[in-house]
Amino acid sequence: MAEVREFALPDLGEGLTEAEIVRWLVSVGDVVAVDQPVVEVETAKAMVEVPCPYGGVVTARFGEEGAEVPVGAPLVTVAVGASAATAGEPAGDGSGAPAAGSGASVSGSGSGAGSDETAGASEKSGNVLVGYGTGAPAARRRRVRPVNGVHASIPAAAPVSAPAMPTAPVAPTSAGPAAEPSAPEGIRSADGPVPVISPLVRRLAREHGIDLRQVAGSGPRGLILRADVERAVAAAQAAPVPAAAPAPVTAGAAHGERIPLRGLRGTVADKLSTSRREIPDATCWVDADATELLAARRAMNAAGPKISLLALLARICTAALARFPELNATVDTAAREIVRLPGVHLGFAAQTDRGLVVPVVRDAHTRNAAELTEEIARLTESAREGRLKPAELTGGTFTLNNYGVFGVDGSTPIINHPEAAMLGVGRITPKPWVHEGELAVRQVVQLSFTFDHRVCDGGTAGGFLRYVADCVEHPAVLLRSL
């Protein structure tokens, strides 16, 4: 007899707590193999195809395309050991869930913990992601404490198939008194369980002072969803305050468009706010004659594979950081220590349809201009297609921001927390310039440098920027570091 296992959204790493379902890759009744991708999700970091660690027949899907799913919520249930012939025979009530009393056991966690202890080695996943895969990770499903002598568990979401048939009432056992009727929906005892699975829902309620015991859940078995808390927040904000006169509300404020700060936009907002709040930054800038750098690039491209201008600037940055290692650092505020980092993981800003992302070139200090060109091109293409992995968007130690592509000369960029510095490059444009004692038209660029004033003083920052400008004006200076 087939065993039904539940696969939940795993921890995708980097502190991500939820993801949006972009596209289902399987349907109810499909036969899937171990580690076959079943759904494509979008996190605040990247697009990810999530593989299922079980092989068998898909019996249920949870969540529609476009819905946000918290980590730990079920994605699919799979009948392990079922044959392809049973793919079109959903169990029980037609909802995609296993029939009661059928003998199939549902795993108690999104990762199959517990049931994996008795499963054969062939049923285990070889695809290791954070939170599931080979091995036996800890259980994710919350177990609700007994209420009136009846044990129950709360599912994280309802399946996308037909609604389940009503659950039969639990009969009292002969060993104890009959169970008392449950309280009306939304009214819970002071010591009873609060049916909330998502940590985001709890945080939202905490931030707005909402008592979850007074919130009526609209999910299965009274599960409190984010929409329930948002309705409670809106109701609390709309409640009249007798002691204060109502403030005038303009038409624009009442009817203006509201755009939720979530996903990538929300992550960027949180990170920039943290940077402004924690980092005492300062900015210095200088104009540089980039005519010789462009000439050197043309010579390199004539002699071999194309070298990008961004790669040349990245190579200049790694050489400058070798001379000024104070800037390849981070600040441990808890320990009150500056941590100088041994390697340069260079981030570069890339504008995509999803917004601004910062892919990271690992060990940039070990790469030459050609290797940097190749890696930057690969990461840029992945960013535009939404295929960057979370690991390719984190761990940077220094950021290069080429805002000249937007046709602007200068900027005072915000440091990419928890890094200590960022170099900004404006557009390269012909301008009058004194060259070798005479006025000439040269290709001029403005370089701006924003740094964390805790890791160094202005002298170090000015020395770094001056070295970068010297390399731009006289590329032969780089030969000393090769």
C-alpha positions in Angstrom: 0.0 0.0 0.0 1.3 3.4 -0.9 2.5 5.7 1.8 1.5 9.4 1.5 4.1 11.9 2.4 3.8 15.6 2.7 6.6 17.9 1.3 6.7 21.4 2.6 8.5 24.5 1.4 12.0 24.1 2.7 14.2 26.7 4.3 15.9 28.3 1.2 18.6 29.9 3.3 19.8 33.5 3.9 17.0 34.2 6.4 14.2 33.9 3.8 10.9 33.1 5.5 8.5 33.0 2.5 8.3 32.6 -1.2 5.8 33.3 -4.0 4.6 30.4 -6.2 5.4 31.4 -9.8 4.6 28.2 -11.7 3.6 24.7 -10.9 5.7 22.1 -12.7 3.5 19.1 -11.8 -0.2 18.4 -11.6 -2.3 16.2 -9.3 -1.9 12.7 -10.6 1.5 13.2 -12.1 4.3 10.7 -11.3 7.4 12.4 -10.0 10.9 11.0 -9.4 13.2 11.7 -6.5 14.6 15.3 -6.7 12.4 16.2 -9.6 11.4 20.0 -9.5 7.7 20.3 -8.7 7.3 24.1 -8.3 9.1 27.3 -9.3 9.0 29.9 -6.5 10.3 33.5 -6.3 12.0 34.7 -3.1 13.3 38.1 -2.2 16.6 36.9 -3.6 16.0 34.9 -6.8 13.8 32.4 -8.7 14.2 28.9 -7.5 13.0 25.5 -8.7 12.2 23.4 -5.7 12.9 19.6 -6.0 10.8 17.1 -4.1 12.8 14.5 -2.1 10.1 11.8 -2.7 9.2 9.8 -5.7 5.7 8.7 -6.4 2.3 10.1 -7.4 1.3 13.6 -6.6 -2.0 13.5 -4.7 -2.4 17.2 -3.8 -1.0 20.6 -4.4 -1.1 23.5 -1.9 -1.3 27.1 -3.0 -2.2 28.8 -6.3 0.2 30.5 -8.6 0.9 34.0 -7.3 0.2 33.0 -3.7 2.8 33.6 -0.9 3.8 30.5 1.0 5.7 30.6 4.3 8.6 28.3 5.0 7.3 25.1 6.5 3.9 25.2 4.7 3.0 22.2 2.6 3.6 22.3 -1.1 2.5 18.8 -2.3 1.7 15.4 -1.0 3.2 12.4 -2.7 2.0 8.8 -2.6 5.3 7.0 -2.3 5.3 3.6 -3.9 2.1 4.2 -6.0 2.3 3.2 -9.6 1.5 5.3 -12.6 -1.7 3.4 -13.0 -3.1 5.0 -9.8 -2.2 8.5 -10.9 -5.8 9.3 -12.0 -7.3 7.8 -8.8 -7.3 10.5 -6.1 -7.9 9.1 -2.7 -10.8 9.5 -0.4 -13.1 12.5 -0.9 -11.6 13.8 -4.2 -9.8 16.6 -2.5 -6.4 15.2 -3.2 -5.8 14.3 0.4 -5.6 10.7 1.5 -8.8 9.0 2.6 -9.4 8.6 6.4 -8.8 5.1 7.5 -7.1 4.1 4.3 -4.0 3.0 6.1 -1.8 5.6 4.5 0.3 7.6 7.0 1.0 11.3 6.4 4.4 12.5 7.4 4.4 14.8 10.3 6.9 17.3 8.8 7.5 19.0 5.5 10.8 17.2 5.1 9.6 13.7 5.8 11.3 13.4 9.1 10.4 10.3 11.0 9.1 8.4 8.0 12.6 8.5 6.5 13.9 6.4 9.3 12.0 3.3 8.0 12.3 4.2 4.3 14.8 2.5 2.1 17.9 4.3 0.9 16.5 4.5 -2.6 13.6 6.7 -1.4 15.9 9.4 0.1 16.8 12.5 -1.7 20.3 13.2 -2.9 19.6 16.8 -3.4 20.6 18.7 -0.3 19.0 22.0 0.3 18.7 23.9 3.5 16.0 22.3 5.6 15.6 19.0 3.6 17.3 16.5 1.5 19.6 13.6 2.4 19.5 12.7 6.1 16.7 13.2 8.7 16.0 16.9 9.4 13.9 18.0 12.3 10.1 18.0 12.0 8.4 21.2 10.9 4.7 20.6 11.6 3.4 22.2 14.7 1.7 19.8 17.1 -1.2 21.5 18.9 -1.7 20.8 22.6 -4.7 18.8 23.6 -7.9 20.8 23.7 -10.7 19.2 25.8 -8.9 15.9 25.6 -8.8 15.8 21.8 -5.4 15.9 20.0 -5.3 17.8 16.7 -2.8 19.2 14.3 -3.2 22.3 12.2 -2.3 22.1 8.5 -0.5 25.1 7.0 -2.8 25.7 4.0 -5.7 24.3 2.0 -5.1 22.3 -1.1 -5.9 23.7 -4.5 -8.3 20.9 -5.3 -11.9 20.4 -4.4 -12.9 21.2 -0.8 -12.7 18.3 1.6 -15.8 16.6 3.0 -16.8 17.7 6.5 -14.8 16.1 9.3 -16.8 13.7 11.4 -17.1 14.6 15.1 -14.7 12.9 17.5 -16.6 10.5 19.8 -15.7 10.5 23.5 -13.5 7.7 24.7 -14.9 5.2 27.2 -12.0 6.0 29.6 -13.0 9.6 30.2 -15.9 12.0 30.2 -17.5 13.3 27.0 -15.7 16.2 25.3 -17.3 19.5 25.8 -18.5 21.5 22.8 -15.7 23.7 21.4 -15.9 27.5 21.7 -17.3 29.6 18.9 -14.8 30.5 16.1 -12.5 33.4 17.1 -13.0 32.9 20.9 -10.2 30.9 22.6 -9.4 30.2 26.2 -6.5 32.0 27.8 -4.4 28.8 27.9 -5.5 27.3 24.7 -3.4 27.0 21.5 -3.4 29.8 18.9 -3.6 28.3 15.4 -0.8 30.2 13.7 2.0 28.5 11.7 3.6 31.4 9.9 6.2 33.4 11.9 5.4 36.3 9.6 1.8 36.3 10.8 2.9 36.4 14.4 5.4 39.2 13.8 2.7 41.2 11.9 0.3 40.8 14.9 3.0 41.7 17.4 4.1 44.9 15.5 0.5 46.1 15.4 -0.5 45.0 18.9 -3.1 42.5 17.7 -4.1 39.8 20.2 -4.2 36.6 18.1 -6.6 35.0 20.5 -9.2 37.5 19.4 -8.7 36.9 15.7 -11.0 34.5 13.8 -9.0 32.4 11.4 -10.3 31.8 7.9 -8.0 28.9 7.1 -8.6 25.2 7.6 -9.7 24.4 11.2 -9.5 28.0 12.1 -5.9 28.6 11.0 -5.0 32.3 11.2 -3.7 33.6 8.0 -2.0 36.9 7.1 -5.2 38.2 5.6 -7.0 37.7 8.9 -4.4 39.7 10.8 -4.4 42.4 8.1 -8.2 42.7 8.4 -7.8 43.0 12.2 -5.2 45.7 11.8 -7.4 47.6 9.4 -10.4 47.3 11.7 -8.3 48.6 14.7 -7.0 51.5 12.6 -10.5 52.3 11.5 -12.0 52.2 15.0 -13.0 55.7 16.2 -11.0 57.3 19.0 -13.3 59.4 21.2 -10.6 61.4 22.9 -9.2 62.9 19.7 -10.7 64.8 16.8 -10.4 63.1 13.4 -7.6 64.4 11.3 -8.4 65.8 7.9 -7.7 63.3 5.1 -6.9 64.5 1.6 -8.3 62.8 -1.4 -4.9 61.7 -2.5 -4.1 60.1 0.8 -7.4 58.3 0.9 -7.4 57.0 -2.7 -3.7 56.8 -3.6 -2.2 53.6 -4.8 -0.7 51.4 -2.1 2.2 49.2 -3.2 3.2 46.5 -0.6 6.9 46.5 0.4 7.5 42.8 -0.1 9.6 40.4 -2.1 12.7 42.0 -3.6 11.4 45.6 -3.1 10.8 44.8 0.6 14.3 43.2 1.1 16.0 46.2 -0.6 14.0 48.6 1.6 15.0 46.8 4.8 18.6 46.5 3.9 18.9 50.2 2.9 17.1 51.3 6.0 19.5 49.2 8.1 22.5 50.7 6.3 21.3 54.3 6.9 20.5 53.5 10.6 23.7 51.7 11.5 26.5 53.0 9.2 27.9 56.6 9.7 28.8 57.0 6.0 30.7 59.7 4.2 31.3 60.4 0.5 34.2 61.9 -1.5 34.5 62.2 -5.2 36.9 63.1 -8.0 36.8 63.7 -11.8 39.2 61.5 -13.8 40.4 61.5 -17.4 39.4 58.0 -18.7 40.8 58.6 -22.2 43.8 56.3 -21.7 41.7 53.6 -20.0 39.4 53.4 -23.0 42.4 53.3 -25.4 43.9 50.4 -23.4 40.6 48.6 -23.6 40.5 49.0 -27.3 44.0 47.6 -27.6 43.1 44.6 -25.4 40.0 43.9 -27.4 41.9 44.0 -30.7 44.4 41.4 -29.4 42.0 38.9 -28.0 38.5 38.2 -26.4 36.5 41.3 -25.5 37.1 42.9 -22.1 34.3 44.8 -20.5 34.8 48.3 -19.0 33.1 47.1 -15.8 35.7 44.2 -15.6 38.6 46.7 -15.9 37.1 48.9 -13.1 36.6 45.7 -11.0 40.3 44.8 -11.5 41.2 48.3 -10.4 39.1 48.0 -7.3 40.7 44.7 -6.3 44.2 46.3 -6.7 43.1 49.3 -4.6 41.7 47.1 -1.9 45.0 45.2 -1.7 46.7 48.6 -0.9 43.9 49.7 1.5 42.7 46.5 3.2 40.9 48.6 5.8 38.0 49.1 3.3 37.5 45.4 2.7 35.9 44.9 6.1 32.8 44.8 8.1 31.9 46.1 11.6 30.8 43.7 14.4 28.7 46.1 16.4 28.0 43.5 19.2 31.7 42.9 19.8 32.7 46.5 18.9 35.3 45.1 16.5 36.3 45.8 12.9 36.7 42.6 10.9 39.1 42.8 8.0 38.3 40.1 5.4 40.9 38.1 3.7 39.3 37.8 0.3 37.4 40.2 -2.0 34.0 39.1 -3.0 33.0 41.9 -5.3 29.3 42.9 -5.8 28.2 44.9 -8.7 24.8 46.6 -9.2 22.6 45.2 -12.0 19.2 46.6 -13.0 16.7 44.0 -13.9 12.9 43.8 -14.6 12.5 42.6 -10.9 14.5 45.6 -9.6 18.0 46.3 -8.6 20.1 43.3 -7.6 23.7 42.9 -6.6 25.3 39.7 -7.8 28.6 38.8 -6.2 31.9 37.7 -8.0 33.5 35.3 -5.6 37.3 35.7 -5.0 37.5 38.6 -7.4 41.0 39.4 -6.2 42.2 36.1 -7.8 40.8 36.8 -11.3 42.2 38.8 -14.2 40.3 41.1 -16.5 39.3 38.3 -18.9 38.0 36.1 -16.1 36.2 39.0 -14.5 34.5 39.8 -17.8 33.3 36.2 -18.2 31.9 35.9 -14.6 30.2 39.4 -14.7 28.6 38.5 -18.0 27.3 35.2 -16.6 25.9 36.7 -13.4 24.3 39.6 -15.3 22.5 37.2 -17.7 21.3 35.0 -14.8 20.1 38.2 -13.0 18.0 39.4 -15.9 16.5 35.9 -16.3 15.8 35.6 -12.6 18.0 32.5 -12.2 20.5 33.8 -9.6 20.9 31.5 -6.6 20.6 33.1 -3.1 24.3 32.3 -2.6 25.2 34.4 -5.7 23.5 37.4 -4.2 25.0 37.4 -0.7 28.4 37.4 1.0 29.8 40.5 -0.8 32.7 42.5 0.8 32.8 45.5 -1.5 30.4 46.8 -4.2 31.0 48.5 -7.5 28.1 50.6 -8.7 28.1 51.7 -12.3 25.3 54.2 -12.4 26.7 55.9 -15.5 24.6 53.5 -17.6 21.6 55.6 -16.5 23.2 58.7 -18.1 24.1 60.5 -14.8 27.4 61.9 -13.7 27.4 61.5 -9.9 25.7 60.0 -7.0 26.1 59.4 -3.2 25.2 55.7 -3.0 24.1 53.9 0.1 26.5 51.3 1.4 25.4 47.7 0.8 25.2 46.7 4.5 27.2 45.1 6.2 30.0 46.1 3.8 32.2 49.1 4.6 32.5 50.9 1.2 31.2 51.3 -2.3 32.7 52.8 -5.4 30.3 54.7 -7.8 31.1 55.3 -11.4 29.3 58.0 -13.5 29.0 58.2 -17.2 32.1 58.8 -19.3 31.5 61.8 -21.5 33.7 64.2 -23.5 34.6 67.4 -21.6 37.2 70.1 -21.8 40.3 69.1 -19.8 43.8 70.4 -19.3 46.0 67.7 -20.8 49.8 68.1 -20.8 49.5 71.8 -20.2 47.0 72.4 -23.0 43.2 72.5 -23.2 41.8 69.5 -24.9 38.6 67.4 -25.2 39.0 64.3 -23.1 36.8 61.4 -21.9 36.0 62.4 -18.3 34.3 60.3 -15.6 33.3 61.2 -12.1 34.2 58.7 -9.4 32.4 58.8 -6.0 33.4 56.8 -3.0 31.1 56.2 0.0 32.7 54.6 3.1 31.9 53.6 6.7 33.7 56.2 8.8 34.1 53.7 11.6 36.6 51.5 9.7 38.9 54.4 8.5 39.4 58.1 8.4 39.2 60.4 5.4 42.9 60.0 4.6 42.5 56.3 3.9 39.3 56.8 1.9 41.0 59.6 -0.1 44.0 57.5 -0.8 41.8 54.7 -2.1 39.9 57.0 -4.4 43.0 58.7 -5.6 44.7 55.4 -6.5 41.6 54.3 -8.4 41.6 57.6 -10.3 45.3 57.2 -11.1 44.7 53.7 -12.5 41.8 55.1 -14.7 44.0 58.0 -16.0 47.2 55.8 -16.3 46.3 52.1 -16.7 50.0 51.3 -16.6 49.9 51.9 -12.9 48.1 48.6 -12.6 51.3 46.8 -13.8 52.8 47.2 -10.4 50.1 45.0 -8.8 50.3 42.3 -11.5 
